Amino acid sequence: MTVYERLPPGEQKLADTILARLNTLASYSATELAADASVSKATAARFFRRIGYQSFGHARRQARAEANTASPLYALAGVNPQEPAADALSRHVAADLKNLSDTFQQPNIDAISLAVRLIARASRVRVVGMRSGHFVASYAAYLLAQLREEVVSLPDAALTLAENLVALGRGDVLLVVDFRRRSTLLPKVVEAARDAGAKLVFVASPGMPGLSRNGDAVLNCLTAGASIFDSYVSAVSIVNYLCAAVAKELGKKSRKRLEQIETLHDALGDIRH
């Protein structure tokens, strides 16, 4: 006899409800599941103990860990709709401050120094970020393009990944922004750059299999959010610091390029001072 057949009728109804929602189980609360199955919360508690969990909370945490997708859908189950706005804002700010503090306390200094040297000395720099990493990658490319030539952000509006990767070779750098819910294309882009002989610099959040290898520069940044979305405050900050350090490393070269850019702004009249 299967476990299902040994369950009381009420717990069988709950099991049916859970099985129908298995792929999104972590997005529900125990109360919601019990209501959908038309059983009591006590029945739900007994059911989860019967199948080997201390509580539904333990089952949901396992579901989240196994999903490993960082989907906002799963985080919704932990949101308290009655929480005062001021408390939610305080938690949000506290989480961002903790991310910033913990990120810059990690052993990132040597990695930043390596990244600065690689980017400053590279013949070409390509910057790639997909999904949540795209805006951070675009910001990095925007800053670096003010300091040196041959900086391109990928993928561009035309999705010309192959066309922009084909130029990479020895002496070049690919800066990779790698956050959770990684695009399946990103590992392929990284391997294409490796095969071409390019150096790799990563701005990455922990918590999933890394794409880096020994010799790469890896700048870790914490991205835990206070609510349903991850936070990228620390990633933006570390990119800002990295690019400022590249400017110092380039010295007169970056100053000359910035001066040329300002001269063009004056000629174009495109910025209001």
Secondary structure, DSSP 4 states (H G I P E B T S, - for coil): --HHHHS-HHHHHHHHHHHHTGGGGGGS-HHHHHHHHT--HHHHHHHHHHTT-SSHHHHHHHHHHHH----HHHHGGG--TTS-HHHHHHHHHHHHHHHHHHHHHSS-HHHHHHHHHHHHH-S-EEEEE-TTHHHHHHHHHHHHHTTSS-EEEES-TT--HHHHHTT--TT-EEEEEE-SS--THHHHHHHHHHHHT-EEEEEE-SSS-----TTSEEEE-----SSSS---HHHHHHHHHHHHHHHHHHTHHHHHHHHHHHHHHHHHT-S--
